[in-house]
Amino acid sequence: MSETPLPLDGLRILDMSRILAGPTCTQYLGDLGADVLKIERPGAGDDTRKWGPPYVRDADGEETEESAYYLSSNRSKRSIAIDVSTADGQALIKRLLKSCDVLIENYKVGGLKKYGLAYDDLKAEFPGLVYCSITGFGQTGPYAGRPGYDFLAQGMGGIMSVTGPPDGEPMKVGVGIADVMCGMYATTAILAALRHRDRTGEGQHIDACLLDTQVAWLVNEGCNYLVSGKVPRRMGNEHPNIVPYKVFEVADGFVILAVGNDAQFQRWCRFAGADDLATDPRFTTNKLRVTNREALYAEMPRYMARKTIDEWVDGLSAIGVPCSPVNTIDRVFEDPQVQARNMRIDLPHHQAGGDGTVPLIANPIKFSRTPVRYRHAPPTRGQHTDEVLREMLDLDEATLAELRSAGAIE
């Protein structure tokens, strides 16, 4: 009995992106069934291959060129090493595009124009092509020509101004969230553009950038400013609109308490034995608790210190009050809920020693009819060059050898 086709089965993507935003997008599309052809520069490949340690170790315990950073966003793809700066390489890209639905790239604005591979160069020949460009600052505006990185986008986009302790320096998020979220917005945009293409036959250019994404990701804090005119400040682990909502020190570590409504606050008070706080007129509603947050937070630590992490988490969870430990990353992957949800996967990799697999973080989407399948581990540079060019362009060994000799492929 054959497997159920994946949701994006039959879709082919020419991936000319690198680093994190574009690869995040194409990894998820690949997980959902798209055939992703990752175009890499011969002799170098994706920059993140060298962003280590750690690196995958081979059977002899030696480091390979496959960094953990690269592995994080490049499964479900086939790698082709093509030098697009050569005429032969550009011709190969155009021939491959005849069988592709999407091109995604993250060159600087205008960077592909000199190779004849910009959207305006291709749209007449490929009218149904969905062409997604990811940049730091977008295709328009006074910053369009600037190089852009996640850290810069976090700073310029405001998220750092509301992250970190009130009396400390602005703090970036611990992962490249502007990159990751730009990739996720690009994923949605590509799927919407394909829906339009399927209905009308018309492709289009998608202009996605890190700064726009980071501004959009301000969500409630951004709207708090737009409505009130008051500039939000850093509040550490506190919430601007909900109290109590922060990290508390307990008998053997730290927990997060996230009380979302008045009924939950009353249940916390009963469990904590804090009858005085339950009836205090300063704290009976969330609005009052927000107004009087400093007074409430001055009282709560003596109650929180009486119980252990497990006592708080198990006891409050049982009565519907949100509470969790603050896990280090090792404990994340040991957590029984994370394990039950199969959020770690191990895929065969021909360069890996040990059991011959590399560990990866799973796709979080769970489908009832078309579950995600991981068809390819993150590929080595140019691993599928010959395979794809034979399969899609029917190139023979002599032609491949000529292209390799000319430096167009690796």
C-alpha positions in Angstrom: 0.0 0.0 0.0 1.5 3.4 -1.1 2.0 6.2 1.4 -0.4 9.1 1.4 1.1 12.0 -0.7 2.4 14.8 1.4 0.5 18.2 1.3 3.1 19.8 -1.1 3.9 16.7 -3.1 4.7 17.7 -6.7 5.9 21.2 -5.7 9.5 22.1 -6.6 11.5 24.9 -5.1 14.8 26.3 -6.3 16.4 27.5 -3.1 19.2 30.1 -3.6 19.1 31.2 0.0 21.6 30.6 2.8 22.2 31.4 6.5 18.8 31.0 8.5 15.8 32.9 7.3 15.5 31.4 3.8 16.7 27.9 4.8 14.1 27.9 7.7 11.4 28.6 5.1 12.5 25.9 2.6 13.1 23.3 5.3 9.5 23.5 6.4 8.3 23.5 2.8 10.5 20.4 2.3 9.1 18.7 5.4 5.6 19.2 3.9 6.6 17.4 0.7 8.1 20.0 -1.7 11.2 18.9 -3.6 13.7 21.6 -2.4 16.8 22.0 -4.6 19.4 23.9 -2.5 21.8 25.7 -4.8 25.3 26.1 -3.2 28.5 27.8 -4.3 31.2 25.3 -5.3 34.0 25.1 -2.8 32.1 27.0 -0.1 28.4 26.3 0.2 26.1 27.7 2.8 28.0 30.1 5.2 26.6 28.3 8.2 28.4 25.1 7.4 31.4 26.7 9.1 29.5 28.2 12.0 30.7 25.9 14.7 31.6 24.2 16.8 29.9 21.8 17.3 30.3 19.8 14.1 29.2 16.3 13.1 31.9 13.8 13.9 32.7 10.9 11.6 33.4 7.3 12.4 37.0 8.2 13.4 35.7 10.9 15.8 37.0 13.7 13.5 35.1 16.8 12.8 33.4 17.1 9.4 32.4 20.3 7.7 28.7 19.9 8.8 28.0 22.3 11.7 25.1 21.8 14.1 23.9 25.3 13.0 23.7 24.2 9.4 21.9 21.0 10.4 19.3 23.0 12.2 17.6 24.4 9.0 18.6 22.3 6.0 16.9 18.9 6.2 14.4 17.8 3.5 16.6 19.2 0.7 18.9 18.1 -2.1 22.1 20.1 -2.6 23.4 21.1 -6.0 26.8 22.9 -6.3 26.4 25.4 -9.1 28.5 28.6 -9.7 25.9 31.1 -10.8 28.6 33.6 -11.6 29.4 31.6 -14.7 27.4 31.6 -17.9 27.0 27.9 -17.8 25.8 28.1 -14.2 23.2 30.7 -15.1 22.0 28.6 -18.0 21.6 25.6 -15.6 19.5 27.7 -13.2 17.2 28.7 -16.0 16.9 25.2 -17.3 16.0 24.0 -13.8 13.5 26.7 -13.4 11.4 25.2 -16.2 10.4 22.5 -13.7 10.2 24.7 -10.6 7.3 26.5 -9.0 9.2 28.8 -6.6 12.6 30.5 -6.5 13.7 31.8 -3.1 16.8 33.9 -2.6 18.5 36.2 0.0 21.1 38.1 -2.0 21.5 41.8 -1.4 19.0 43.9 -3.3 20.0 43.7 -7.0 22.5 41.0 -6.3 21.1 38.5 -8.8 20.6 41.2 -11.5 24.2 40.9 -12.7 23.6 37.2 -13.3 20.4 37.8 -15.2 18.5 36.0 -12.5 16.5 38.8 -10.9 12.7 38.6 -10.9 12.4 41.2 -13.7 14.8 39.1 -15.8 12.8 35.9 -15.4 9.1 36.9 -15.1 8.4 37.0 -18.9 10.0 33.6 -19.5 8.4 32.1 -16.3 5.1 33.9 -15.8 3.9 31.4 -13.2 7.0 31.6 -11.1 6.7 32.6 -7.4 9.9 34.5 -6.6 10.6 35.2 -3.0 13.4 37.6 -2.0 14.5 37.8 1.6 16.7 40.8 2.6 17.6 42.7 5.7 15.5 45.8 5.0 13.4 45.1 1.9 13.5 46.0 -1.8 12.5 49.7 -1.2 13.2 52.5 1.3 16.4 54.3 2.3 18.0 51.2 3.9 17.3 48.8 1.0 21.0 48.6 0.0 22.3 47.9 3.5 23.4 44.4 4.5 21.1 43.1 7.2 21.5 40.6 10.0 19.2 39.2 12.7 21.0 41.1 15.5 20.6 44.4 13.7 16.9 43.7 13.0 16.3 42.9 16.6 17.8 46.1 17.6 16.2 48.4 15.0 12.9 46.5 15.2 12.4 47.3 18.9 12.4 43.8 20.5 15.6 44.4 22.3 14.2 47.6 24.0 11.6 45.4 25.8 13.8 42.4 26.5 16.1 42.2 29.5 16.0 43.4 33.1 14.7 46.9 33.7 18.1 48.1 35.0 20.3 46.2 32.5 21.3 46.7 28.9 18.9 45.9 26.1 19.0 42.2 25.3 18.6 40.2 22.1 16.5 37.0 22.1 18.7 33.9 22.6 18.0 32.5 19.1 17.9 34.4 15.7 14.2 35.1 16.0 14.1 37.8 13.3 15.6 35.3 10.9 13.3 32.5 11.9 10.1 34.5 11.9 11.0 36.0 8.5 11.3 32.5 7.2 8.0 31.6 8.7 6.3 34.7 7.2 7.9 33.8 3.9 6.5 30.3 4.1 3.0 31.6 4.5 3.5 34.2 1.7 4.8 31.5 -0.7 1.8 29.2 0.0 -0.6 32.1 -0.5 1.1 33.1 -3.8 0.9 29.6 -5.0 -2.8 29.5 -4.3 -3.1 32.7 -6.4 -0.9 31.1 -9.1 -3.0 27.9 -9.2 -6.2 30.0 -9.5 -5.0 32.5 -12.1 -1.7 31.2 -13.6 0.0 34.3 -12.4 3.2 34.3 -10.4 4.6 37.2 -8.5 7.5 38.7 -6.5 7.4 38.4 -2.7 9.4 41.0 -0.9 10.2 39.8 2.7 12.7 41.3 5.1 14.0 41.0 8.6 13.1 44.5 9.8 9.5 44.3 8.7 9.2 40.9 10.3 10.6 42.1 13.6 8.3 45.2 13.6 5.3 42.9 13.0 6.5 40.6 15.8 6.2 43.4 18.3 2.4 42.4 18.4 0.9 43.5 21.7 3.8 45.7 22.8 3.7 47.5 19.5 0.0 48.1 19.7 0.3 49.1 23.4 2.5 52.0 22.2 0.3 52.9 19.1 -2.8 53.1 21.3 -1.4 54.8 24.4 1.5 56.8 23.0 3.6 55.5 25.9 6.9 53.9 25.0 7.1 50.4 26.6 10.0 49.7 28.9 12.0 46.6 29.7 10.3 44.6 32.3 12.5 41.5 32.6 10.2 38.5 33.0 7.2 40.6 33.9 4.2 41.1 31.6 2.9 44.6 30.8 -0.8 43.7 31.0 -1.0 40.6 33.4 0.0 40.3 37.0 1.2 38.0 38.5 3.2 36.8 35.5 6.9 36.3 36.1 9.7 34.0 37.3 9.8 33.3 41.0 12.5 31.7 43.1 11.2 28.7 45.0 12.7 26.3 47.5 14.9 24.5 45.0 15.1 26.7 41.9 12.8 28.8 39.8 9.4 28.5 38.3 7.2 30.6 36.0 3.8 31.6 37.3 1.5 32.9 34.6 -1.9 33.9 36.1 -4.2 34.9 33.3 -7.4 35.8 35.1 -8.9 36.6 38.5 -10.2 33.1 39.1 -6.7 31.7 38.6 -5.3 34.2 41.1 -7.8 33.2 43.7 -6.8 29.5 43.2 -3.2 30.4 43.5 -3.9 32.2 46.8 -5.7 29.1 48.2 -3.0 26.7 47.2 -0.3 29.0 48.5 -2.1 29.7 51.8 -2.1 33.4 51.0 -5.6 34.3 52.3 -4.5 37.8 53.0 -3.6 38.4 49.4 -6.9 36.9 48.1 -8.9 39.4 50.0 -6.6 42.4 49.7 -8.6 45.1 47.8 -5.5 46.1 45.9 -5.3 42.7 44.2 -8.9 41.5 43.5 -8.8 42.2 39.8 -6.1 42.0 37.1 -6.4 45.7 36.5 -5.8 46.4 40.2 -2.9 44.0 40.3 -1.3 45.7 37.3 -1.6 49.0 39.0 -0.3 47.6 42.2 2.2 45.1 40.8 5.2 46.3 43.0 3.2 45.8 46.2 2.0 42.3 45.1 5.4 41.2 44.0 6.8 42.4 47.3 4.4 40.0 49.1 4.5 36.9 46.9 8.2 35.7 47.3 7.7 34.6 51.0 4.9 32.3 49.8 6.7 31.0 46.7 9.8 30.0 48.8 7.8 27.5 50.9 7.4 24.9 48.1 9.7 23.1 45.7 9.5 23.3 41.9 7.6 20.0 41.6 5.2 20.9 44.4 4.4 24.2 42.6 4.2 22.8 39.1 2.2 19.6 40.0 0.0 21.3 42.5 -0.9 24.4 40.4 -1.3 22.4 37.2 -3.8 20.2 38.9 -6.0 23.1 39.7 -5.7 24.9 36.4 -3.1 27.6 37.2 -0.3 27.8 34.6 3.1 27.1 36.1 6.2 25.6 34.7 9.9 25.0 35.5 12.6 27.1 33.8 14.3 24.2 31.9 17.8 24.3 30.6 18.0 22.9 27.1 19.2 19.4 28.2 16.1 19.2 30.4 13.9 20.3 27.5 14.8 17.2 25.6 14.4 15.0 28.7 10.9 16.4 29.4 8.3 13.6 29.1 5.9 15.9 27.2 8.6 16.9 24.7 9.5 13.2 24.3 5.9 12.2 23.9 5.5 14.7 21.1 8.6 13.3 19.4 10.3 16.6 19.1 13.7 15.0 18.7 14.4 13.0 15.5 17.5 11.2 14.3 18.2 11.0 10.6 20.8 8.9 8.7 23.7 10.9 7.5 26.5 9.4 5.5 29.3 11.4 7.3 28.1 10.7 10.8 29.9 8.3 13.1 28.4 6.4 16.0 25.0 5.0 14.8 25.3 6.9 11.5 22.6 9.5 12.4 22.4 13.1 13.2 20.0 14.4 15.9 17.6 17.2 14.8 14.6 19.1 16.2 11.4 17.9 14.6 8.8 19.8 12.7 6.2 20.8 15.3 3.2 20.5 12.9 1.0 17.4 13.5 -1.3 16.3 10.6 -4.1 13.8 11.0 -4.0 12.6 7.4 -0.6 13.6 5.9 2.0 13.4 8.7 5.4 15.1 8.0 8.0 12.8 6.5 11.7 13.5 6.7 13.0 12.3 3.3 16.5 13.8 3.4 19.0 14.6 6.2 20.7 17.9 5.7 22.8 17.3 2.6 26.5 17.7 2.2 27.6 20.4 -0.3 26.8 19.3 -3.8 25.7 15.8 -2.6 22.9 15.7 -5.2 24.4 17.7 -8.1 24.8 14.8 -10.5 21.5 13.1 -9.4 19.4 16.2 -9.9 21.0 17.3 -13.2 20.6 13.8 -14.6 17.0 13.5 -13.4 15.8 16.9 -14.4 17.9 17.9 -17.3 18.9 14.4 -18.7 22.6 15.3 -18.7 25.0 12.5 -19.5 28.4 11.8 -17.9 30.3 13.6 -20.6 28.3 16.8 -20.2 28.6 16.7 -16.4 32.3 16.3 -16.8 32.5 19.3 -19.1 30.5 21.5 -16.7 32.7 20.3 -13.8 35.9 21.0 -15.8 34.6 24.5 -16.6 33.9 25.2 -12.9 30.1 25.6 -13.4 29.4 22.7 -11.0 31.3 20.9 -8.3 
